[in-house]
Amino acid sequence: MTITLKDGDVVCQLNPDIAPKHVERIRTLVEQGAYDGVAFHRVIDGFMAQTGDVEHGKEGGDARRAGTGGSDMPDLPAEFSKVPFERGTLGMARAQNPNSANSQFFIMFQEGSFLNGQYTVFGQVTSGMEHVDKIKRGAGQSGAVTDPDRMIKVRMGDAA
């Protein structure tokens, strides 16, 4: 999967062997174009950048509700693994219920072992982390971002 950001392409390796249902969901949403133009609504320096609210995160969407929506597909059951959360890890965001992941995901800025076994890992950035590092950070503990950076285009496969 390749995510085009304002500063360049981020190439990600998806891991269907670790999280087949989550990878299939991401693939479906990418192929529908659902992630194109979606905001990084929650970005916490030294932790992660969260995106993927295909309901409220699009340009012109309800910014006050960013991070509260998902796709029109059902939530997914957790697919926890022993794969650790490290710099560049792609993880699925969820509510308190472990089986509530839908469309939102995050990219780790650095190691986050406290997430291990608690959130589904579905991939890893293989190139372009320098572009992820430039995503606009949010404010406060919530990391809410005003005038956020966006995923310009998301497609399956490597950068063109």
GUVOZA-415351 format. One line per field, with one value per atom (N, C-alpha, C, O): residue in three letters; chain; x, y, z. Coordinates in steps of 0.05 Angstrom, whole numbers. Example, Ala and Ser with C-alpha at 12.3 -4.5 7.8 and 13.67 -1.06 7.14 Angstrom:
<pts>
rest: (ALA, ALA, ALA, ALA, SER, SER, SER, SER)
kette: (A, A, A, A, A, A, A, A)
u: (264, 246, 264, 285, 257, 273, 258, 268)
v: (-114, -90, -66, -66, -45, -21, 1, 23)
w: (156, 156, 156, 169, 142, 143, 157, 161)
</pts>
This chain:
<pts>
rest: (MET, MET, MET, MET, THR, THR, THR, THR, ILE, ILE, ILE, ILE, THR, THR, THR, THR, LEU, LEU, LEU, LEU, LYS, LYS, LYS, LYS, ASP, ASP, ASP, ASP, GLY, GLY, GLY, GLY, ASP, ASP, ASP, ASP, VAL, VAL, VAL, VAL, VAL, VAL, VAL, VAL, CYS, CYS, CYS, CYS, GLN, GLN, GLN, GLN, LEU, LEU, LEU, LEU, ASN, ASN, ASN, ASN, PRO, PRO, PRO, PRO, ASP, ASP, ASP, ASP, ILE, ILE, ILE, ILE, ALA, ALA, ALA, ALA, PRO, PRO, PRO, PRO, LYS, LYS, LYS, LYS, HIS, HIS, HIS, HIS, VAL, VAL, VAL, VAL, GLU, GLU, GLU, GLU, ARG, ARG, ARG, ARG, ILE, ILE, ILE, ILE, ARG, ARG, ARG, ARG, THR, THR, THR, THR, LEU, LEU, LEU, LEU, VAL, VAL, VAL, VAL, GLU, GLU, GLU, GLU, GLN, GLN, GLN, GLN, GLY, GLY, GLY, GLY, ALA, ALA, ALA, ALA, TYR, TYR, TYR, TYR, ASP, ASP, ASP, ASP, GLY, GLY, GLY, GLY, VAL, VAL, VAL, VAL, ALA, ALA, ALA, ALA, PHE, PHE, PHE, PHE, HIS, HIS, HIS, HIS, ARG, ARG, ARG, ARG, VAL, VAL, VAL, VAL, ILE, ILE, ILE, ILE, ASP, ASP, ASP, ASP, GLY, GLY, GLY, GLY, PHE, PHE, PHE, PHE, MET, MET, MET, MET, ALA, ALA, ALA, ALA, GLN, GLN, GLN, GLN, THR, THR, THR, THR, GLY, GLY, GLY, GLY, ASP, ASP, ASP, ASP, VAL, VAL, VAL, VAL, GLU, GLU, GLU, GLU, HIS, HIS, HIS, HIS, GLY, GLY, GLY, GLY, LYS, LYS, LYS, LYS, GLU, GLU, GLU, GLU, GLY, GLY, GLY, GLY, GLY, GLY, GLY, GLY, ASP, ASP, ASP, ASP, ALA, ALA, ALA, ALA, ARG, ARG, ARG, ARG, ARG, ARG, ARG, ARG, ALA, ALA, ALA, ALA, GLY, GLY, GLY, GLY, THR, THR, THR, THR, GLY, GLY, GLY, GLY, GLY, GLY, GLY, GLY, SER, SER, SER, SER, ASP, ASP, ASP, ASP, MET, MET, MET, MET, PRO, PRO, PRO, PRO, ASP, ASP, ASP, ASP, LEU, LEU, LEU, LEU, PRO, PRO, PRO, PRO, ALA, ALA, ALA, ALA, GLU, GLU, GLU, GLU, PHE, PHE, PHE, PHE, SER, SER, SER, SER, LYS, LYS, LYS, LYS, VAL, VAL, VAL, VAL, PRO, PRO, PRO, PRO, PHE, PHE, PHE, PHE, GLU, GLU, GLU, GLU, ARG, ARG, ARG, ARG, GLY, GLY, GLY, GLY, THR, THR, THR, THR, LEU, LEU, LEU, LEU, GLY, GLY, GLY, GLY, MET, MET, MET, MET, ALA, ALA, ALA, ALA, ARG, ARG, ARG, ARG, ALA, ALA, ALA, ALA, GLN, GLN, GLN, GLN, ASN, ASN, ASN, ASN, PRO, PRO, PRO, PRO, ASN, ASN, ASN, ASN, SER, SER, SER, SER, ALA, ALA, ALA, ALA, ASN, ASN, ASN, ASN, SER, SER, SER, SER, GLN, GLN, GLN, GLN, PHE, PHE, PHE, PHE, PHE, PHE, PHE, PHE, ILE, ILE, ILE, ILE, MET, MET, MET, MET, PHE, PHE, PHE, PHE, GLN, GLN, GLN, GLN, GLU, GLU, GLU, GLU, GLY, GLY, GLY, GLY, SER, SER, SER, SER, PHE, PHE, PHE, PHE, LEU, LEU, LEU, LEU, ASN, ASN, ASN, ASN, GLY, GLY, GLY, GLY, GLN, GLN, GLN, GLN, TYR, TYR, TYR, TYR, THR, THR, THR, THR, VAL, VAL, VAL, VAL, PHE, PHE, PHE, PHE, GLY, GLY, GLY, GLY, GLN, GLN, GLN, GLN, VAL, VAL, VAL, VAL, THR, THR, THR, THR, SER, SER, SER, SER, GLY, GLY, GLY, GLY, MET, MET, MET, MET, GLU, GLU, GLU, GLU, HIS, HIS, HIS, HIS, VAL, VAL, VAL, VAL, ASP, ASP, ASP, ASP, LYS, LYS, LYS, LYS, ILE, ILE, ILE, ILE, LYS, LYS, LYS, LYS, ARG, ARG, ARG, ARG, GLY, GLY, GLY, GLY, ALA, ALA, ALA, ALA, GLY, GLY, GLY, GLY, GLN, GLN, GLN, GLN, SER, SER, SER, SER, GLY, GLY, GLY, GLY, ALA, ALA, ALA, ALA, VAL, VAL, VAL, VAL, THR, THR, THR, THR, ASP, ASP, ASP, ASP, PRO, PRO, PRO, PRO, ASP, ASP, ASP, ASP, ARG, ARG, ARG, ARG, MET, MET, MET, MET, ILE, ILE, ILE, ILE, LYS, LYS, LYS, LYS, VAL, VAL, VAL, VAL, ARG, ARG, ARG, ARG, MET, MET, MET, MET, GLY, GLY, GLY, GLY, ASP, ASP, ASP, ASP, ALA, ALA, ALA, ALA, ALA, ALA, ALA, ALA)
kette: (A, A, A, A, A, A, A, A, A, A, A, A, A, A, A, A, A, A, A, A, A, A, A, A, A, A, A, A, A, A, A, A, A, A, A, A, A, A, A, A, A, A, A, A, A, A, A, A, A, A, A, A, A, A, A, A, A, A, A, A, A, A, A, A, A, A, A, A, A, A, A, A, A, A, A, A, A, A, A, A, A, A, A, A, A, A, A, A, A, A, A, A, A, A, A, A, A, A, A, A, A, A, A, A, A, A, A, A, A, A, A, A, A, A, A, A, A, A, A, A, A, A, A, A, A, A, A, A, A, A, A, A, A, A, A, A, A, A, A, A, A, A, A, A, A, A, A, A, A, A, A, A, A, A, A, A, A, A, A, A, A, A, A, A, A, A, A, A, A, A, A, A, A, A, A, A, A, A, A, A, A, A, A, A, A, A, A, A, A, A, A, A, A, A, A, A, A, A, A, A, A, A, A, A, A, A, A, A, A, A, A, A, A, A, A, A, A, A, A, A, A, A, A, A, A, A, A, A, A, A, A, A, A, A, A, A, A, A, A, A, A, A, A, A, A, A, A, A, A, A, A, A, A, A, A, A, A, A, A, A, A, A, A, A, A, A, A, A, A, A, A, A, A, A, A, A, A, A, A, A, A, A, A, A, A, A, A, A, A, A, A, A, A, A, A, A, A, A, A, A, A, A, A, A, A, A, A, A, A, A, A, A, A, A, A, A, A, A, A, A, A, A, A, A, A, A, A, A, A, A, A, A, A, A, A, A, A, A, A, A, A, A, A, A, A, A, A, A, A, A, A, A, A, A, A, A, A, A, A, A, A, A, A, A, A, A, A, A, A, A, A, A, A, A, A, A, A, A, A, A, A, A, A, A, A, A, A, A, A, A, A, A, A, A, A, A, A, A, A, A, A, A, A, A, A, A, A, A, A, A, A, A, A, A, A, A, A, A, A, A, A, A, A, A, A, A, A, A, A, A, A, A, A, A, A, A, A, A, A, A, A, A, A, A, A, A, A, A, A, A, A, A, A, A, A, A, A, A, A, A, A, A, A, A, A, A, A, A, A, A, A, A, A, A, A, A, A, A, A, A, A, A, A, A, A, A, A, A, A, A, A, A, A, A, A, A, A, A, A, A, A, A, A, A, A, A, A, A, A, A, A, A, A, A, A, A, A, A, A, A, A, A, A, A, A, A, A, A, A, A, A, A, A, A, A, A, A, A, A, A, A, A, A, A, A, A, A, A, A, A, A, A, A, A, A, A, A, A, A, A, A, A, A, A, A, A, A, A, A, A, A, A, A, A, A, A, A, A, A, A, A, A, A, A, A, A, A, A, A, A, A, A, A, A, A, A, A, A, A, A, A, A, A, A, A, A, A, A, A, A, A, A, A, A, A, A, A, A, A, A, A, A, A, A, A, A, A, A, A, A, A, A, A, A, A, A, A, A, A, A)
u: (17, 0, 18, 38, 10, 25, 7, -15, 16, 1, 16, 39, 3, 16, 9, -14, 30, 27, 38, 49, 34, 43, 74, 83, 89, 118, 128, 153, 111, 121, 105, 87, 114, 101, 111, 135, 92, 98, 90, 66, 109, 104, 101, 118, 80, 74, 71, 58, 82, 79, 56, 57, 35, 13, 18, 32, 8, 13, -12, -22, -22, -46, -42, -62, -17, -12, -16, -21, -14, -17, -46, -57, -58, -84, -100, -105, -109, -122, -148, -152, -164, -190, -184, -197, -165, -158, -145, -152, -127, -115, -136, -135, -154, -176, -193, -200, -199, -214, -199, -210, -174, -157, -157, -161, -152, -151, -177, -177, -199, -226, -230, -238, -223, -227, -208, -216, -183, -165, -176, -176, -185, -195, -220, -225, -235, -259, -252, -268, -226, -218, -227, -226, -235, -247, -226, -234, -201, -180, -170, -156, -175, -165, -176, -200, -158, -166, -173, -183, -169, -176, -154, -131, -163, -145, -131, -141, -107, -94, -105, -94, -127, -142, -130, -136, -113, -101, -72, -65, -54, -26, -11, -12, 2, 15, 45, 54, 60, 89, 102, 95, 120, 133, 117, 125, 92, 75, 65, 76, 44, 33, 17, 10, 10, -7, -31, -28, -55, -79, -96, -99, -107, -123, -144, -147, -158, -176, -205, -220, -213, -242, -254, -256, -263, -274, -302, -312, -314, -340, -338, -353, -320, -319, -292, -290, -273, -246, -240, -218, -259, -255, -256, -267, -244, -245, -275, -291, -281, -309, -326, -349, -314, -328, -331, -320, -345, -349, -324, -321, -307, -281, -284, -267, -306, -311, -316, -312, -324, -330, -308, -310, -287, -264, -254, -250, -251, -242, -264, -259, -289, -312, -325, -344, -317, -331, -314, -291, -328, -315, -328, -341, -325, -338, -366, -375, -381, -408, -407, -428, -383, -380, -379, -373, -385, -385, -357, -337, -356, -330, -318, -331, -291, -276, -268, -264, -267, -257, -226, -213, -217, -188, -172, -180, -148, -129, -102, -83, -101, -77, -55, -61, -30, -8, 16, 14, 37, 62, 79, 101, 70, 86, 86, 65, 110, 111, 105, 109, 96, 93, 120, 130, 130, 156, 153, 131, 174, 173, 163, 174, 143, 132, 111, 100, 105, 84, 57, 51, 40, 13, -6, -5, -21, -40, -68, -72, -88, -116, -125, -120, -137, -149, -176, -188, -184, -209, -219, -205, -244, -255, -246, -228, -259, -251, -254, -239, -275, -280, -258, -255, -244, -222, -232, -217, -258, -270, -285, -306, -274, -287, -272, -279, -250, -235, -252, -267, -250, -266, -250, -243, -244, -229, -205, -187, -205, -184, -159, -160, -136, -110, -90, -95, -67, -46, -19, -15, 0, 28, 45, 43, 61, 77, 101, 116, 106, 130, 154, 177, 148, 170, 157, 133, 174, 166, 144, 144, 124, 103, 95, 73, 112, 108, 83, 72, 73, 49, 24, 3, 26, 5, 6, -14, 28, 32, 10, 4, -2, -23, -50, -68, -51, -76, -89, -113, -74, -84, -74, -53, -89, -81, -60, -64, -38, -17, -25, -30, -25, -31, -11, -14, 11, 31, 54, 55, 72, 96, 104, 103, 112, 123, 150, 167, 155, 180, 197, 222, 184, 199, 181, 157, 194, 179, 172, 157, 185, 179, 187, 176, 206, 213, 190, 188, 171, 147, 127, 113, 125, 107, 116, 100, 142, 153, 145, 147, 138, 131, 101, 92, 85, 56, 51, 64, 33, 27, 17, -1, 30, 23, -2, -8, -16, -39, -31, -8, -52, -47, -59, -78, -48, -58, -55, -44, -67, -65, -79, -71, -101, -117, -103, -108, -84, -71, -88, -81, -111, -129, -115, -102, -118, -104, -124, -144, -118, -133, -119, -94, -133, -123, -103, -79, -112, -95, -83, -94, -61, -50, -69, -84, -68, -86, -71, -49, -83, -74, -85, -109, -67, -76, -88, -110, -74, -83, -71, -49, -87, -78, -84, -107, -64, -68, -53, -35, -62, -48, -23, -23, -3, 22, 43, 37, 66, 88, 85, 67, 101, 101, 105, 120, 92, 95, 122, 127)
v: (-23, 0, 25, 25, 45, 70, 93, 96, 109, 132, 157, 161, 173, 198, 220, 226, 232, 254, 279, 277, 302, 327, 327, 340, 313, 312, 289, 287, 270, 247, 221, 222, 200, 174, 158, 158, 144, 126, 98, 93, 80, 53, 35, 36, 19, 2, -27, -32, -45, -73, -82, -78, -94, -104, -133, -147, -142, -169, -186, -189, -197, -213, -239, -251, -248, -272, -266, -285, -241, -234, -225, -232, -209, -197, -198, -177, -222, -224, -208, -196, -207, -191, -161, -147, -152, -123, -115, -94, -132, -125, -125, -108, -144, -144, -119, -108, -110, -85, -61, -45, -59, -37, -38, -17, -61, -64, -56, -41, -64, -57, -27, -15, -14, 15, 30, 50, 20, 33, 31, 50, 7, 3, 19, 25, 26, 43, 72, 89, 79, 107, 121, 145, 105, 116, 133, 151, 126, 140, 165, 181, 169, 193, 218, 221, 236, 262, 261, 281, 238, 236, 247, 243, 262, 276, 258, 237, 267, 256, 273, 293, 263, 279, 278, 295, 258, 255, 249, 227, 267, 264, 272, 296, 253, 258, 255, 233, 276, 276, 254, 252, 239, 218, 193, 174, 192, 169, 160, 141, 173, 163, 184, 205, 178, 194, 177, 156, 186, 170, 183, 207, 166, 174, 153, 134, 155, 134, 137, 119, 160, 165, 172, 196, 152, 156, 169, 178, 170, 183, 213, 228, 221, 250, 263, 287, 247, 258, 270, 280, 269, 280, 310, 322, 323, 352, 360, 349, 380, 389, 373, 379, 352, 336, 352, 374, 340, 353, 349, 329, 369, 367, 362, 349, 371, 367, 337, 328, 322, 294, 276, 251, 288, 272, 253, 261, 228, 208, 192, 173, 199, 185, 166, 152, 167, 152, 129, 125, 114, 92, 88, 106, 64, 58, 47, 45, 41, 30, -1, -14, -12, -41, -47, -29, -71, -78, -77, -80, -72, -72, -100, -120, -100, -125, -137, -122, -164, -176, -172, -172, -169, -164, -187, -210, -181, -201, -194, -187, -197, -191, -212, -235, -203, -220, -213, -196, -227, -222, -201, -195, -190, -170, -144, -134, -134, -110, -84, -82, -65, -38, -23, -17, -18, -5, 19, 24, 34, 57, 47, 27, 59, 52, 31, 24, 19, -1, 11, 34, -3, 5, -11, -36, 3, -10, 0, 23, -16, -9, 6, -4, 29, 43, 30, 17, 33, 21, 36, 53, 31, 42, 23, 7, 26, 10, -20, -36, -27, -55, -64, -52, -85, -95, -103, -104, -109, -118, -95, -100, -71, -47, -33, -11, -45, -32, -32, -51, -11, -9, 1, -14, 27, 39, 55, 60, 64, 82, 66, 43, 78, 65, 86, 110, 77, 96, 85, 61, 104, 98, 107, 130, 89, 95, 113, 107, 134, 150, 136, 139, 121, 107, 83, 79, 67, 43, 49, 70, 31, 34, 7, -3, -5, -32, -35, -57, -13, -14, -21, -28, -19, -27, -57, -67, -69, -97, -115, -115, -131, -149, -136, -150, -110, -95, -83, -78, -80, -69, -87, -100, -88, -104, -91, -68, -104, -96, -108, -132, -91, -101, -95, -103, -80, -74, -57, -52, -50, -35, -17, -24, 8, 26, 15, 9, 12, 2, 25, 22, 47, 71, 95, 93, 118, 143, 152, 170, 139, 148, 177, 191, 187, 215, 233, 256, 224, 240, 238, 257, 214, 211, 230, 242, 232, 249, 278, 294, 286, 315, 320, 343, 300, 304, 324, 322, 343, 363, 351, 335, 359, 349, 363, 386, 349, 360, 372, 373, 382, 395, 379, 364, 383, 371, 341, 329, 329, 300, 285, 262, 296, 282, 282, 265, 302, 303, 313, 310, 326, 336, 357, 375, 354, 371, 390, 382, 416, 436, 440, 440, 442, 445, 422, 427, 397, 374, 368, 376, 353, 342, 319, 308, 311, 290, 270, 274, 246, 226, 236, 235, 245, 256, 234, 236, 212, 189, 164, 164, 143, 117, 96, 95, 80, 59, 34, 34, 12, -13, -15, -4, -28, -30, -9, 8, -11, 8, 34, 37, 53, 80, 77, 59, 94, 93, 102, 103)
w: (0, 0, 0, 14, -15, -16, -8, -20, 11, 20, 10, 18, -6, -15, 5, 9, 17, 35, 21, -1, 33, 20, 15, -3, 31, 29, 13, 7, 5, -10, -4, 12, -16, -14, 10, 16, 23, 45, 36, 31, 33, 24, 49, 66, 49, 72, 63, 43, 78, 74, 92, 116, 80, 96, 102, 87, 125, 135, 138, 160, 116, 118, 134, 143, 137, 153, 182, 198, 191, 219, 225, 246, 207, 211, 185, 173, 177, 150, 148, 126, 168, 166, 164, 149, 180, 180, 153, 143, 143, 117, 95, 78, 96, 76, 77, 57, 102, 105, 94, 79, 101, 91, 60, 47, 49, 20, 7, -13, 18, 8, 8, -12, 30, 32, 13, 1, 10, -9, -37, -52, -44, -72, -77, -100, -56, -60, -61, -67, -55, -54, -28, -26, -8, 16, 33, 47, 30, 46, 33, 46, 8, -6, 6, 9, 14, 26, 55, 66, 69, 97, 115, 110, 136, 154, 174, 181, 182, 206, 229, 236, 241, 261, 289, 305, 294, 321, 317, 308, 325, 321, 346, 354, 359, 385, 381, 374, 385, 381, 398, 422, 386, 401, 404, 417, 393, 396, 368, 357, 357, 332, 318, 329, 292, 276, 268, 256, 275, 270, 248, 247, 231, 208, 203, 219, 180, 171, 178, 173, 189, 194, 168, 160, 153, 126, 127, 107, 151, 154, 158, 145, 176, 184, 176, 178, 166, 162, 135, 130, 117, 90, 91, 109, 71, 67, 68, 53, 84, 86, 105, 109, 117, 137, 163, 166, 182, 208, 225, 239, 225, 239, 269, 281, 281, 309, 315, 338, 295, 299, 288, 289, 277, 267, 288, 311, 280, 299, 312, 326, 306, 318, 298, 305, 273, 252, 241, 248, 224, 210, 183, 173, 173, 147, 153, 176, 132, 135, 139, 139, 140, 145, 175, 191, 182, 211, 223, 209, 249, 264, 262, 257, 265, 262, 289, 309, 291, 315, 317, 296, 340, 344, 333, 334, 322, 312, 325, 311, 351, 366, 359, 352, 359, 353, 371, 389, 367, 382, 368, 378, 346, 331, 348, 355, 355, 372, 357, 333, 372, 361, 362, 384, 338, 335, 317, 307, 313, 295, 267, 256, 256, 230, 230, 208, 253, 254, 248, 256, 232, 227, 245, 245, 261, 279, 275, 266, 281, 279, 304, 326, 300, 322, 329, 313, 354, 363, 388, 399, 395, 419, 442, 439, 466, 489, 484, 493, 469, 462, 442, 421, 449, 431, 403, 384, 401, 375, 361, 350, 363, 351, 330, 322, 320, 298, 273, 268, 257, 233, 209, 192, 209, 186, 195, 180, 220, 230, 236, 246, 231, 237, 244, 241, 254, 263, 254, 250, 252, 245, 269, 277, 279, 303, 295, 276, 311, 308, 321, 312, 342, 357, 371, 369, 383, 397, 417, 431, 419, 439, 450, 445, 466, 476, 493, 495, 504, 520, 504, 515, 477, 459, 451, 441, 456, 447, 458, 482, 441, 449, 456, 464, 452, 459, 434, 434, 413, 387, 365, 367, 343, 320, 303, 294, 298, 280, 252, 250, 232, 205, 184, 161, 191, 171, 183, 207, 164, 172, 149, 126, 156, 136, 127, 144, 101, 91, 79, 77, 70, 62, 64, 61, 69, 71, 99, 103, 120, 147, 151, 168, 136, 138, 131, 141, 114, 107, 130, 136, 142, 165, 188, 202, 192, 213, 209, 229, 185, 180, 183, 179, 189, 193, 216, 237, 211, 231, 257, 258, 279, 306, 317, 310, 335, 348, 375, 382, 389, 414, 437, 434, 461, 485, 486, 468, 507, 510, 488, 480, 478, 457, 430, 413, 426, 400, 378, 354, 384, 364, 346, 356, 320, 301, 288, 276, 289, 274, 247, 246, 226, 199, 193, 188, 195, 194, 166, 145, 166, 141, 134, 150, 108, 98, 82, 72, 80, 60, 33, 29, 16, -10, -27, -38, -29, -45, -32, -23, -31, -21, -42, -52, -48, -69, -60, -44, -72, -66, -84, -106, -74, -89, -80, -64, -92, -86, -101, -118, -93, -106, -136, -145, -151, -181, -190, -214)
</pts>
